[in-house]
Structures are given as C-alpha cells and as structure tokens.
Amino acid sequence: MERIAKLMADAAPLHAPHDIIDSALETVRRHLRMEVAYLSEFVGDEVVFRAVSAPGLEDLVKPGDTRSVDQVYCRHIIAGDLPRLIRDTADHSFAQTMPITTQLPIGSHVSVPIRRDDGSIYGMFCCLSPRPNPTLNDRDLEVMELFAELSSRQVNRSLLDRARRGTIEASTRDMIDEGLFRVVYQPIVNLATGETVGFESLCRFPGEPYRSPDIWFAEAAEGGLGEELEIAVAARALIALPLLPEPLYLSVNCAPETLASGAISRLLSGCDQSRVVVEITEHASVADYDAMLKELALLHDRGVRIAIDDAGAGYSGLQHILRLKPDIIKLDMALTRSIDTDYARRSLAEALSGFARETGAKLIAEGIETRGEADTLREIGVALGQGFLLGRPDTLGAALGRLTVAPAARLLA
C-alpha cells in the first residue's frame, strides 16, 4: 500500500483529490508506460467505459462509450482464454483471431476484474498499448490488482449510493403520486393578545422507521424530486386557504431553488395571494440570486409576502436577509429556546428585533414552549410567535376549532 500511495502522490497534481478512480487509472497507466487505461462495467451484453485515462486518444475511447462484450478481451480473460497480462498479443493466437487486436491496435494488455461486494464481477480495470511491452512482469500485475482493489472500493460505494438513491426516489415518487403525506397547520399568534393571525402549513410523512420532514425533503432534493415534492405539499396546504376566516393568512414553505424556478409563482396564480406568505428556508445556499429576486418581485407585485425561515440558524445569516429583503423574519427556535434565562440569546434576539424595525420587517419567534420565553420575546419587541405553548400543529379542523382571532386585527398588512 505504501507503493500505491507513492505512485498516486506522483500523479496527484493531475487530478482533483476526490477523483480516486481517475487518479488510479492515470497513475497505473503512467507507471506501466501504456497509452490507455480504463475502468469498465458489464451491462447486459455490452461493456460500458465508466472512467478513462487516454490523453490524446479521446476519439478512440471516452467515458460512456460502449462495445459488445464479444468485441473485447474482457470476457475471454475472465474465462481464462486470455491471460490477465499480455506482453505481446502476437504471442497469443486467440488474441490474433479477434478483430479488435488489429483494429485498435493492441500490442500489450493488462486487465484484472473489478468485483462487487457480493463477489460478482462488475467490470474490468485495464491498461493497453498499441505496442508490445516486454518489460511487463508479475510485479506490474500486482500493482494493477492493488489499484483495481482500490477502485473496486469506490465502485461499491457508488453502487450502494446508487441503490440508496433509487430507494429514495421510489419512495418519494410514491409519496407524491399517492399523496401519502399529511398537511398540518400551526397557529401564528399575537404574543400580546393571544389572537391568531395566520397558520403555517407543515408536512408529516408516514412510515417506519420515522424520518423527520427535513430528511424527506433533503433526500427528495438529492434525488431530483425536491421541487415536485414541495409543490405537491404546498398545493395540498393551499386547499385550506378559502376555509380560513379573513384576514388570517396561510404560510407555505419552499427551498430557494423552487422559488427561483417559478414553480411557486405558477402554483399561487389561482389563489388569494394577499393572504399567502412564502417561507424560504435559510439552511441552503442560493444558486441563482438573480432568478430568485426576479420571482420575489413578481410575487410581491401580486401581494404575496416573503418570510425568511429559521433566521439565525442557516446558511448565510444576515447577508441572506439583506439580499432578499423579506417582509417577515422568523427567529429560529435555537434562539428562542430558554431566551428568558440566557442573556446571549436575548441579546441576539434584541439585535434582530431592532434590525426588523429598521428594515420594516415583522418578526416571528418560532419554537416557543414556555410562558417565560413568550413574555421575554414580547418585552424585547417580538410581536408574533408560534410553538407548542401557543398551539401544536394539527389538522385544519382541529386548528380552526381552537381559533381565537379578532377579524379586524391585520397585524401583517
């Protein structure tokens, strides 16, 4: 293994440090002084080239290219008809009968199998040259085997990840298509009067073992279904909007990417948008601020208000808030928890309260669980809050049954 480390260190400047398989191919190709190295996968009756090191010969072979297994050496090496190390293909009559030997041409060849964790063959780790190479020896084959083993670990990690993503995508697709999730509603309350001014819609997912909503949404995003799941949940939540007595509003959540894509704007086009708040999570970076700001301006023109969710616990803090200029800033529960006994939390919340006043934004404290927290937040100028003390997330019927609201009080107008 020390020899591998030294060889890879010599080749490291040519590669990003995370690209282990490419580094392995480049390193062993240079070590054996051969022109082409590749890692292939057997897919049905074809060989698919998954990674290739062939500088200057990219027209000959590149990642994604395929060949029939009957055209290449791989299957015959596995069957024992060809040796794993061939110094000169002219010395092997079987190799000479194969058209590819003269078509490429192949003068020397070294190949070892890549195996899955269950022992089955995934593909091959190969080096070849158009010229014979009489210097190839058993030590070189050992080097190939060590690099193949290193690559097989990466391959098997990728296979496990691929299987995990497939499972996630399938369960997320079922969740969307079958509508298996539930939407619950948590009241947002005037801390001074106890009156409800709106509801945040939240999602709950079935299944064992239990996975929290943030895990579901993160995995959906990883599988390319994040936007679709968010829109499905928001669409279900918005069914409640006509049932809420005015002037109560409804808040729906979305990631920055979903907002920037225009999906939320399209969804809200048929709603009373003056009673909708879109909460943007602050836990992720924004890939395209220009696109998102364009959508924000469009929503504002329609009367939609924008909230930054979990402020103080997310990706970019006040810089994120400054660029988006939200109508509402929601204090993360990490700030509100024990704020009545923690001076540092109180000081930070006071600073954000002052910031909100200066910028014309409303402040909502999340995660309020005790009367002491509620009283302290009210004292420092936080007018609105939500949390278990004020009302747990529940079905729409149950939430409306406990409703206390003064219809004339439009605190967020």
C-alpha positions in Angstrom: 0.0 0.0 0.0 2.9 2.3 0.6 3.9 1.8 -3.0 0.4 2.8 -4.2 0.5 5.9 -2.0 3.8 7.0 -3.5 2.6 6.3 -7.1 -0.6 8.2 -6.5 1.2 11.1 -4.9 3.4 11.4 -8.0 0.2 11.7 -10.1 -1.8 13.8 -7.7 -1.3 17.2 -9.3 -3.1 15.9 -12.4 -6.3 15.2 -10.5 -8.8 16.5 -8.1 -8.2 14.8 -4.7 -11.7 13.3 -4.6 -11.4 11.6 -8.0 -9.9 8.4 -6.8 -10.7 6.2 -9.8 -9.4 8.7 -12.3 -6.2 9.1 -10.3 -5.8 5.3 -10.1 -6.1 4.9 -13.8 -3.7 7.8 -14.6 -1.2 6.6 -12.1 -1.1 2.9 -13.2 -1.1 4.0 -16.9 1.9 6.1 -16.4 3.6 3.5 -14.2 3.2 0.8 -16.9 4.1 3.4 -19.7 0.9 2.5 -21.6 -1.4 4.8 -23.6 -4.8 3.8 -22.4 -6.3 2.8 -19.0 -10.0 2.4 -18.3 -12.5 1.0 -15.8 -15.5 -0.7 -17.5 -18.8 -2.1 -16.3 -20.6 -5.1 -17.8 -24.2 -4.1 -18.6 -26.1 -6.9 -20.3 -24.2 -7.9 -23.4 -22.2 -4.6 -23.5 -19.1 -3.2 -21.9 -19.6 0.4 -20.8 -16.5 2.5 -20.2 -17.1 4.3 -16.9 -13.7 6.0 -16.5 -10.9 6.5 -19.0 -7.3 7.8 -19.0 -6.2 8.2 -22.6 -4.7 11.6 -23.2 -4.7 12.5 -26.9 -6.7 9.4 -27.7 -10.2 10.6 -26.6 -11.6 9.9 -30.1 -10.6 6.3 -29.5 -12.3 5.7 -26.2 -14.0 8.0 -23.7 -16.4 7.6 -20.7 -19.8 6.5 -21.8 -18.6 4.6 -24.9 -19.9 1.1 -25.3 -18.7 -2.1 -27.0 -20.2 -5.5 -27.3 -18.6 -8.0 -24.9 -17.8 -10.2 -27.9 -15.6 -7.5 -29.3 -13.2 -7.0 -26.4 -10.9 -9.2 -24.3 -12.7 -8.9 -21.0 -14.9 -12.0 -21.1 -12.1 -14.1 -22.5 -9.8 -13.1 -19.7 -12.4 -14.0 -17.1 -13.0 -17.3 -18.8 -9.2 -18.0 -18.9 -8.9 -18.0 -22.7 -6.5 -15.0 -22.4 -4.1 -14.2 -19.6 -4.5 -11.1 -17.5 -1.0 -9.9 -18.5 -0.1 -9.9 -22.2 3.3 -8.6 -23.1 2.9 -9.1 -26.8 -0.5 -10.0 -28.4 1.4 -11.6 -31.3 2.4 -14.4 -28.9 -1.3 -15.4 -28.3 -3.1 -17.0 -31.2 -6.5 -16.4 -29.6 -5.8 -12.7 -29.4 -4.8 -12.6 -33.0 -8.1 -14.1 -34.0 -10.0 -11.1 -32.5 -10.6 -8.2 -34.9 -10.1 -5.6 -32.2 -6.4 -6.6 -31.8 -5.5 -5.2 -35.2 -8.3 -2.6 -35.4 -7.1 -0.5 -32.4 -4.4 -2.0 -32.5 -3.5 -3.8 -29.2 0.1 -4.7 -28.8 0.2 -5.3 -25.0 -2.7 -5.6 -22.5 -3.1 -5.9 -18.7 -6.5 -6.4 -17.2 -8.0 -7.5 -13.8 -11.7 -7.8 -12.8 -13.5 -5.4 -10.5 -15.8 -7.2 -8.2 -18.9 -6.2 -6.3 -19.2 -6.8 -2.6 -21.2 -10.0 -3.2 -18.3 -11.4 -5.3 -19.9 -11.0 -8.7 -17.9 -9.2 -11.5 -18.8 -5.6 -12.0 -16.3 -4.9 -14.9 -12.6 -4.7 -15.6 -9.7 -2.5 -14.7 -7.5 -2.4 -17.8 -4.4 -0.9 -19.4 -3.4 -1.3 -23.0 -0.8 -0.1 -25.6 -0.6 -0.3 -29.4 3.0 -1.6 -28.9 4.3 -4.8 -27.3 5.8 -4.2 -23.8 8.3 -6.9 -23.0 9.1 -5.3 -19.6 5.7 -6.2 -18.1 6.1 -8.6 -15.2 4.3 -10.1 -12.3 5.0 -7.1 -10.1 3.2 -5.0 -12.6 0.2 -7.3 -12.4 0.3 -7.0 -8.6 0.2 -3.2 -9.0 -2.8 -3.5 -11.3 -4.5 -5.7 -8.8 -3.9 -3.3 -5.9 -5.2 -0.3 -7.9 -8.2 -2.4 -9.0 -9.0 -3.2 -5.4 -8.7 0.5 -4.5 -11.1 1.3 -7.4 -13.5 -1.5 -6.5 -14.0 0.1 -3.1 -15.0 3.3 -4.8 -17.2 1.4 -7.2 -19.0 -0.4 -4.4 -19.5 2.8 -2.5 -21.1 4.2 -5.7 -23.2 1.2 -6.1 -24.5 1.4 -2.6 -25.2 5.1 -3.1 -27.0 4.4 -6.4 -29.1 1.8 -4.7 -29.9 4.1 -1.8 -30.9 6.9 -4.3 -33.1 4.5 -6.2 -34.9 3.6 -3.0 -35.3 7.2 -2.0 -36.5 8.2 -5.5 -39.0 5.3 -5.5 -40.4 6.1 -2.0 -40.6 9.9 -2.8 -42.3 9.2 -6.1 -44.9 7.0 -4.3 -45.3 9.8 -1.7 -46.0 12.3 -4.4 -48.2 10.2 -6.7 -50.2 8.6 -4.0 -50.4 11.7 -1.8 -49.4 9.7 1.3 -48.2 12.8 3.3 -50.4 14.8 5.7 -50.5 18.6 6.0 -51.0 20.1 9.4 -51.4 23.7 10.5 -49.7 25.5 13.3 -51.1 28.9 14.5 -49.1 32.1 14.5 -50.2 34.2 17.4 -50.1 37.8 18.6 -48.0 37.5 21.8 -49.8 40.4 23.5 -53.4 39.4 22.8 -53.2 35.7 22.1 -55.1 36.2 18.9 -54.2 34.0 15.9 -53.1 35.9 12.8 -52.3 33.1 10.5 -51.2 29.4 10.1 -48.0 27.8 8.9 -48.6 24.7 6.9 -46.3 21.8 7.8 -45.9 18.3 6.4 -45.9 14.9 8.1 -44.8 11.7 6.4 -45.8 8.2 7.3 -43.6 5.1 7.5 -41.2 3.2 9.9 -38.7 4.0 11.0 -39.8 7.6 11.3 -38.0 10.2 9.3 -38.4 13.8 10.0 -39.8 16.1 7.3 -36.4 17.8 6.8 -34.9 14.4 5.9 -37.7 13.7 3.5 -37.2 17.0 1.7 -33.4 16.8 1.7 -33.5 13.3 0.2 -36.1 14.3 -2.4 -33.8 17.2 -3.4 -30.9 14.8 -3.7 -32.9 12.6 -6.0 -34.1 15.4 -8.2 -37.6 15.4 -6.8 -37.3 18.2 -4.2 -39.3 20.8 -6.2 -42.0 18.3 -7.1 -42.5 17.3 -3.5 -42.5 20.8 -2.2 -45.1 21.9 -4.8 -47.3 18.8 -4.0 -47.2 19.7 -0.3 -47.9 23.4 -0.9 -50.8 22.6 -3.3 -52.4 20.3 -0.6 -51.9 23.0 2.0 -53.5 25.8 -0.1 -56.8 23.9 -0.2 -57.3 25.3 3.3 -56.9 29.0 2.3 -60.6 29.6 1.4 -61.6 28.0 4.7 -59.6 30.4 6.8 -61.6 33.4 8.1 -60.3 36.7 6.9 -57.8 38.2 7.5 -55.9 35.1 8.5 -53.1 34.2 6.2 -51.5 30.8 5.2 -47.8 30.2 5.1 -46.2 27.6 2.8 -42.5 26.6 2.7 -40.1 26.2 -0.2 -36.4 26.0 -0.9 -34.7 28.8 -2.8 -34.4 26.6 -5.9 -38.2 26.0 -6.0 -38.8 29.7 -5.7 -36.3 30.6 -8.4 -37.7 28.1 -10.9 -41.1 29.9 -10.9 -43.0 26.8 -9.7 -44.4 28.6 -6.6 -45.4 31.6 -8.7 -47.3 29.3 -11.0 -49.0 27.4 -8.2 -50.2 30.6 -6.5 -51.7 32.2 -9.6 -55.2 31.0 -8.7 -55.1 31.9 -5.0 -55.9 35.0 -3.0 -52.3 35.8 -2.9 -52.7 38.7 -0.5 -53.3 36.1 2.2 -50.3 33.9 1.3 -46.8 34.0 2.9 -44.0 32.1 1.2 -41.3 30.9 3.7 -37.9 30.4 2.3 -35.6 28.1 4.2 -32.3 29.7 5.2 -30.5 26.4 5.5 -29.2 26.3 2.0 -27.1 28.5 -0.3 -28.8 30.3 -3.2 -27.5 29.1 -6.6 -29.1 31.9 -8.6 -30.0 35.0 -6.7 -30.9 36.9 -9.9 -33.6 34.4 -10.8 -34.9 34.3 -7.3 -35.0 38.1 -6.9 -37.0 38.2 -10.2 -39.5 35.8 -8.8 -39.7 37.6 -5.5 -40.5 40.9 -7.3 -43.3 39.1 -9.3 -44.8 37.6 -6.1 -44.6 41.0 -4.3 -46.5 42.6 -7.2 -49.2 40.1 -6.6 -49.4 40.7 -2.9 -47.6 37.7 -1.7 -45.4 38.3 1.4 -42.0 36.6 1.8 -40.6 35.2 5.0 -37.1 34.0 5.8 -37.4 30.9 7.9 -35.1 29.8 10.7 -33.2 33.1 10.8 -30.0 32.8 12.8 -29.5 29.1 12.1 -29.0 28.9 8.4 -26.5 29.2 5.6 -25.7 32.9 5.3 -27.3 34.8 8.2 -27.9 38.5 7.8 -26.3 38.6 4.3 -29.1 36.3 3.1 -31.8 38.5 4.7 -30.3 41.7 3.3 -30.3 40.5 -0.2 -33.9 39.1 -0.1 -35.4 42.0 1.9 -38.2 39.8 3.4 -41.5 41.0 4.8 -41.2 38.6 7.7 -38.1 37.3 9.6 -38.7 34.1 11.6 -36.4 33.6 14.6 -35.2 30.0 14.8 -36.1 28.0 17.8 -32.4 27.7 18.7 -32.6 31.5 19.6 -36.0 31.4 21.3 -35.3 28.3 23.4 -34.6 29.4 27.1 -34.3 33.1 26.0 -35.7 34.1 29.3 -32.7 32.7 31.1 -30.0 33.0 28.5 -28.6 36.6 28.2 -26.7 35.8 24.9 -29.8 34.6 23.2 -31.8 37.6 24.4 -29.1 40.0 23.2 -29.1 38.4 19.7 -32.9 38.4 19.5 -32.9 42.1 20.6 -30.5 42.9 17.8 -32.6 41.1 15.2 -35.7 42.9 16.6 -34.0 46.2 16.1 -32.9 45.2 12.6 -36.5 44.2 11.8 -37.8 47.6 12.9 -35.3 49.4 10.9 -36.0 47.5 7.7 -39.8 47.4 8.1 -40.0 43.6 8.5 -42.2 41.7 11.0 -40.5 39.3 13.4 -42.0 35.9 14.4 -40.4 33.8 17.1 -40.5 30.0 16.4 -40.5 27.2 19.0 -42.0 29.0 22.0 -42.6 26.4 24.7 -42.8 28.3 28.0 -44.6 31.4 29.3 -41.2 32.8 30.3 -40.0 32.6 26.7 -43.2 34.2 25.4 -43.0 37.1 27.9 -39.3 37.8 27.2 -39.9 37.9 23.5 -42.8 40.3 23.9 -40.7 42.5 26.1 -37.9 42.8 23.5 -40.3 43.8 20.8 -41.2 40.5 19.1 -44.9 40.8 18.4 -45.7 37.3 17.0 -44.8 33.8 17.8 -45.5 30.1 17.3 -44.7 27.0 19.2 -46.2 24.3 21.4 -47.2 26.8 24.1 -49.3 28.7 21.6 -50.6 25.7 19.6 -49.4 22.5 18.2 -49.5 21.6 14.5 -52.9 19.8 13.9 -55.4 19.1 11.3 -57.2 22.1 9.8 -60.5 21.2 11.5 -58.8 21.0 14.9 -56.8 24.1 14.4 -59.9 26.1 13.4 -61.8 24.7 16.4 -59.3 26.3 18.8 -59.1 29.5 16.8 -59.0 32.9 18.7 -58.9 35.8 16.3 -60.1 39.4 16.0 -61.1 39.8 12.4 -60.2 43.5 12.4 -56.6 42.9 13.5 -54.5 42.7 10.4 -51.1 42.7 12.0 -49.2 41.9 8.9 -51.0 44.2 6.5 
